């Protein structure tokens, strides 16, 4: 492939033919953040019977027409143990919140409105049928679908699944994303870098993004800039059987950038390796057997931006979720010159004002500067050949998920 591929075309190529992964059954307490693979219907009705919403006395509204009303207490109903008898004319049963409403009763007199002496209660407040009564099925009914496929499960979803009597749920299997860092210059955090080495950060940042997106990252470590080491690393990646292999660095065309040649030597089918974007021009995509392979640039900011724009949408697609790369409207917070042939993703701060969201790009956009990314809340998107713009002009942004 020659020339620079537009960003939208690159994303479309990466997502082409992706189908959601198969489902697996997971215990309820491990389902938080997982993607539901099928509709889930209730196995029971809630509440399963008419129940009291207050502590007090279960009575018949007809007996409370004239006040004060004196009723004979014939039993007690509490949560977990109902009154097995029946409340007849002139009778009442002591009842507690959550307890089943006894047969014959149709209203609850709260205890603040009644005076009890022995087996007799004097009611000072009129009642009506259904007062302080939670009817059977008020919350939901057996067979009702309350959780739909494709939902990312939140704490309230876990709670209602439990209430529906589901101890486990069918969820999409997490995509496995292998991460391979390349470069003689890299040393793992906590290591002792030589005079010409730096600390490797990309695998940690991109790995965290993968985990947040719903994937299981697999860190394959750092591979030296040697053909035999690169080849062995690709073999290790294949043995892990991930859905996605992400290489970090080495995807350019320099003499020491060995990823491209190494993948071709393994029989990979490469689709593209140059994108019309900044940062992130040397981004590569292909297939190595069943694995989708994305070669991300080595510069830390380029790596993180490309991971958000391309790898996260791929993970979402494998989970059956939409890509979630939607642009938003904002107001430009500073002047900008005209753009060239590449689509810009400029790190910017985002501030809410009475006029709307204001995106102010940082003055320096060097792709090696992680601190600038750390201080940013969005990427300011500038199309190819965009004309010069002034502060206050409309602009487009992508919120950062870093």
KOLTOR-605881 format. One record per residue (C-alpha): x, y, z; residue in three letters. Coordinates in steps of 0.001 Angstrom, whole numbers, padded with zeros to 6 digits, always signed. Layout:
% residues N
XYZAla/...
//
This chain:
% residues 402
+000000+000000+000000Unk/+001328+003465-000892Unk/+000158+006863+000280Unk/-001547+007859+003503Unk/-004844+006212+004436Unk/-007570+008473+005907Unk/-008408+007822+009555Unk/-012004+006764+008850Unk/-010865+004270+006197Unk/-008266+002839+008558Unk/-010825+002290+011308Unk/-013250+000703+008837Unk/-010554-001721+007679Unk/-009679-002662+011266Unk/-013312-003352+012158Unk/-014228-005139+008926Unk/-015538-008635+009557Unk/-015343-008416+013359Unk/-017988-010460+015143Unk/-018672-010499+018890Unk/-016903-013177+020886Unk/-018763-016157+022277Unk/-020565-016058+025619Unk/-019432-017566+028889Unk/-021316-018016+032148Unk/-019830-016045+035029Unk/-020772-015934+038742Unk/-022775-012844+039607Unk/-020113-011328+041853Unk/-017653-011300+038919Unk/-020012-009721+036366Unk/-019384-006038+037090Unk/-018326-004276+033888Unk/-018936-007332+031716Unk/-021099-007221+028588Unk/-024337-009173+028802Unk/-024558-011702+025966Unk/-028292-012492+026130Unk/-031528-011069+027482Unk/-032170-012022+031106Unk/-035731-012552+032357Unk/-036841-012750+035962Unk/-037300-016159+037520Unk/-039708-014829+040120Unk/-042234-012117+040884Unk/-041150-009336+043238Unk/-042627-008894+045734Unk/-044012-012422+045545Unk/-047073-011479+047627Unk/-048834-008353+048882Unk/-046562-006994+051590Unk/-046506-004255+054192Unk/-044488-001098+053531Unk/-044569-000052+057208Unk/-044551-001375+060758Unk/-048053-001354+062222Unk/-051277-003361+062031Unk/-052914-005174+059127Unk/-056656-004449+059175Unk/-059804-004138+057064Unk/-060536-000618+055789Unk/-064248-001246+056323Unk/-063618-001552+060079Unk/-062029+001923+060183Unk/-065002+003921+058892Unk/-065761+005203+062387Unk/-062953+006411+064659Unk/-061606+005612+067061Unk/-061903+001948+066077Unk/-061098-000819+068528Unk/-059822-004067+066965Unk/-058867-007412+068437Unk/-055308-008585+067621Unk/-055420-012148+066302Unk/-051816-012745+065239Unk/-048530-011407+063944Unk/-046897-011306+060486Unk/-043203-010617+060096Unk/-040642-010947+057321Unk/-039837-014613+056916Unk/-042852-015862+058874Unk/-046371-014872+057821Unk/-049542-014995+059905Unk/-051260-018178+058778Unk/-054743-017180+059899Unk/-057263-014733+058536Unk/-058159-011190+059625Unk/-061925-011022+060008Unk/-064377-008218+060873Unk/-063250-006275+063967Unk/-059802-007916+063882Unk/-056199-006882+063134Unk/-052791-008516+062988Unk/-049509-006998+064130Unk/-047325-006603+061026Unk/-043780-005478+060221Unk/-042186-003970+057124Unk/-041722-006555+054400Unk/-044107-009070+055963Unk/-046871-010709+053881Unk/-050295-009125+054174Unk/-052605-011595+055967Unk/-055678-012953+054231Unk/-058683-010719+054841Unk/-056677-007534+055510Unk/-056532-004787+052872Unk/-054839-001846+054631Unk/-052006-001056+057031Unk/-052401+001180+060083Unk/-048978+002525+060980Unk/-048047+002046+064596Unk/-047872+005819+065203Unk/-051644+005984+064552Unk/-052617+003227+066971Unk/-052502+002440+070694Unk/-052161-001148+071811Unk/-053267-002579+075135Unk/-052771-006295+075427Unk/-054686-008034+072637Unk/-056556-004898+071627Unk/-055499-001995+069423Unk/-057276+001345+069170Unk/-056921+002996+065748Unk/-057004+006806+065568Unk/-056500+007274+061794Unk/-058804+006143+059006Unk/-057482+003666+056481Unk/-058271+002976+052861Unk/-057809-000211+050829Unk/-054181-000557+049688Unk/-052709+002041+052021Unk/-049058+001187+052840Unk/-049440-002073+050923Unk/-046920-003109+048246Unk/-048882-005186+045784Unk/-047577-008477+044421Unk/-045433-007801+041336Unk/-045047-004086+042124Unk/-041343-004273+041235Unk/-041304-006919+038482Unk/-042945-010175+037442Unk/-041725-013624+036517Unk/-040724-013779+032859Unk/-040190-010026+032529Unk/-036925-009127+030734Unk/-035144-006551+032861Unk/-031606-006881+031486Unk/-031044-006759+027726Unk/-028149-008185+025729Unk/-025347-005722+025042Unk/-025621-003995+028397Unk/-022398-003225+030275Unk/-023314-004474+033725Unk/-023348-001866+036494Unk/-023863-002397+040254Unk/-027639-001854+039980Unk/-027767-004497+037222Unk/-025966-006970+039487Unk/-028446-006239+042271Unk/-031522-006769+040105Unk/-030072-009951+038592Unk/-029702-011292+042113Unk/-033265-010238+042968Unk/-034430-012078+039839Unk/-032791-015199+041320Unk/-029867-015462+038884Unk/-026651-016599+040577Unk/-024700-016235+037304Unk/-025075-014478+033955Unk/-024105-015066+030311Unk/-021503-012472+029315Unk/-019197-011948+026358Unk/-015774-013468+026781Unk/-013165-010783+027301Unk/-010966-010211+024238Unk/-007338-011138+024843Unk/-004968-008394+023707Unk/-001255-009221+023647Unk/+001124-006268+024051Unk/+004667-006442+022717Unk/+007082-003581+023330Unk/+010056-003273+020973Unk/+013334-001412+021258Unk/+016872-001741+022621Unk/+016355+001588+024341Unk/+013600+000331+026659Unk/+013891-000737+030296Unk/+010954-001842+032452Unk/+009837+000512+035257Unk/+011969+000010+038362Unk/+014929-001081+036264Unk/+018320+000558+035945Unk/+018470+002281+032543Unk/+021796+002650+030808Unk/+023059+006014+029556Unk/+021139+005638+026271Unk/+017973+003974+027563Unk/+014534+005134+028703Unk/+011778+003669+030854Unk/+009082+001774+028932Unk/+005620+003195+029564Unk/+003512+002313+026523Unk/+002527-001214+027544Unk/+001310+000048+030909Unk/-000769+002885+029489Unk/-002199+000907+026593Unk/-002726-002133+028829Unk/-004743-000029+031244Unk/-006852+001265+028353Unk/-007488-002305+027206Unk/-008547-003388+030674Unk/-010900-000409+031012Unk/-012382-001200+027582Unk/-013185-004750+028731Unk/-010213-006741+027444Unk/-007648-008926+029181Unk/-004203-007483+028326Unk/-001256-009873+028089Unk/+002127-008184+028478Unk/+004706-010072+026423Unk/+007523-007867+027656Unk/+010237-006018+025721Unk/+011882-007472+022622Unk/+015296-006335+021428Unk/+015833-004857+017980Unk/+017100-008105+016495Unk/+015340-010112+013758Unk/+015636-013414+015635Unk/+014273-011879+018850Unk/+011380-010293+016957Unk/+010572-013616+015274Unk/+010604-015461+018607Unk/+008345-012797+020125Unk/+005758-013299+017380Unk/+005862-017040+018064Unk/+005195-016380+021753Unk/+002313-014126+020826Unk/+000754-016806+018631Unk/+001055-019361+021439Unk/-001055-017086+023684Unk/-003878-017191+021052Unk/-005029-013594+021566Unk/-007660-012010+019374Unk/-005428-008955+018984Unk/-001657-008427+018968Unk/-000516-004860+019578Unk/+003111-004046+018927Unk/+004451-000880+020516Unk/+007199+000733+018465Unk/+009168-000650+015522Unk/+006322-000154+013040Unk/+008033+002570+011037Unk/+010435+002084+008126Unk/+013810+002670+009777Unk/+016630+000118+009648Unk/+015968-000858+013253Unk/+012166-000977+012929Unk/+011738-004726+012465Unk/+008029-005318+013085Unk/+006910-004914+009468Unk/+009529-007276+008048Unk/+009136-009711+010929Unk/+005396-010028+010405Unk/+005779-010526+006663Unk/+008356-013252+007339Unk/+005736-015027+009473Unk/+003215-014891+006623Unk/+001165-011988+007944Unk/-001140-010199+005546Unk/-000626-006488+006042Unk/-003358-004094+005024Unk/-001772-000679+005649Unk/+001047+000928+007576Unk/+000725+004672+007072Unk/-002186+006839+008272Unk/-002995+010433+007409Unk/-003047+011532+011026Unk/-000914+013283+013606Unk/+000199+011898+015974Unk/+000280+008318+014733Unk/+001274+008294+011066Unk/+003270+005008+011252Unk/+000306+002841+012305Unk/+000149-000653+010850Unk/-002673-003176+010560Unk/-002766-006743+009333Unk/-003600-010358+010129Unk/-001289-013076+011422Unk/-003352-016229+011321Unk/-006509-015555+013339Unk/-004898-012606+015154Unk/-005565-009035+014189Unk/-002285-007157+014475Unk/-001949-003439+015110Unk/+001480-001873+015057Unk/+001384+001314+017113Unk/+004062+004020+017003Unk/+006687+004030+019713Unk/+006257+007643+020789Unk/+004175+007482+023990Unk/+001492+009998+022988Unk/+001150+008502+019502Unk/+000777+005077+021064Unk/-001940+006175+023505Unk/-003878+008224+020942Unk/-003817+005399+018390Unk/-004886+002924+021065Unk/-007942+005050+021862Unk/-008884+005679+018242Unk/-008261+002190+016831Unk/-007611-000538+019411Unk/-010384+000399+021855Unk/-013021+000358+019062Unk/-011744-003076+018021Unk/-012118-004355+021590Unk/-015616-002862+021760Unk/-016582-004583+018499Unk/-015347-007931+019828Unk/-017620-007368+022828Unk/-020578-006495+020616Unk/-020501-002822+021612Unk/-020476+000292+019385Unk/-017025+001821+018715Unk/-017733+004832+020967Unk/-015404+007237+019134Unk/-018036+009898+018635Unk/-016866+013467+018144Unk/-018486+016331+020032Unk/-018920+020014+019298Unk/-016908+022523+021312Unk/-015578+026089+021139Unk/-011975+026725+020204Unk/-010036+028291+023058Unk/-007073+029608+021045Unk/-005999+030603+017547Unk/-004755+027898+015160Unk/-002999+028045+011815Unk/-004097+026115+008746Unk/-003606+022353+008714Unk/-001726+020164+006222Unk/-002785+016844+004616Unk/-002925+014917+007894Unk/-005834+014870+010354Unk/-004668+016398+013627Unk/-005545+015128+017096Unk/-004263+017895+019326Unk/-004087+017473+023062Unk/-006266+020081+024714Unk/-007846+021086+027990Unk/-011620+021112+028223Unk/-013531+023640+030307Unk/-017265+024040+030787Unk/-018433+027639+030397Unk/-021848+029344+030056Unk/-021206+029458+026300Unk/-020406+025741+026102Unk/-017360+023463+026213Unk/-014126+025302+025436Unk/-011211+023232+024090Unk/-007828+024937+024361Unk/-004926+023140+022658Unk/-001554+023023+024362Unk/+001169+025084+022761Unk/+003545+022160+022294Unk/+002190+018990+020703Unk/+005351+016867+020527Unk/+004315+013182+020490Unk/+006902+012261+023114Unk/+005395+014480+025822Unk/+003293+012332+028146Unk/+002939+015123+030696Unk/+000945+017145+028157Unk/-001350+014176+027586Unk/-001701+013795+031344Unk/-002901+017407+031595Unk/-005424+017035+028755Unk/-009094+016098+028792Unk/-009736+015869+025056Unk/-008273+015663+021577Unk/-009037+018604+019319Unk/-009783+017152+015869Unk/-008660+019149+012832Unk/-009483+017690+009404Unk/-006875+017656+006625Unk/-006344+021081+005024Unk/-008476+022804+007682Unk/-008184+026589+007326Unk/-006820+028812+010059Unk/-009207+029234+012988Unk/-009699+031845+015687Unk/-010557+031509+019356Unk/-014318+031286+019656Unk/-014771+029359+016424Unk/-016617+026027+016568Unk/-014458+022915+016663Unk/-014724+019149+017119Unk/-013281+017103+019963Unk/-012908+013519+021153Unk/-012872+013122+024910Unk/-009777+011389+026182Unk/-010173+008093+027999Unk/-006697+008115+029490Unk/
//
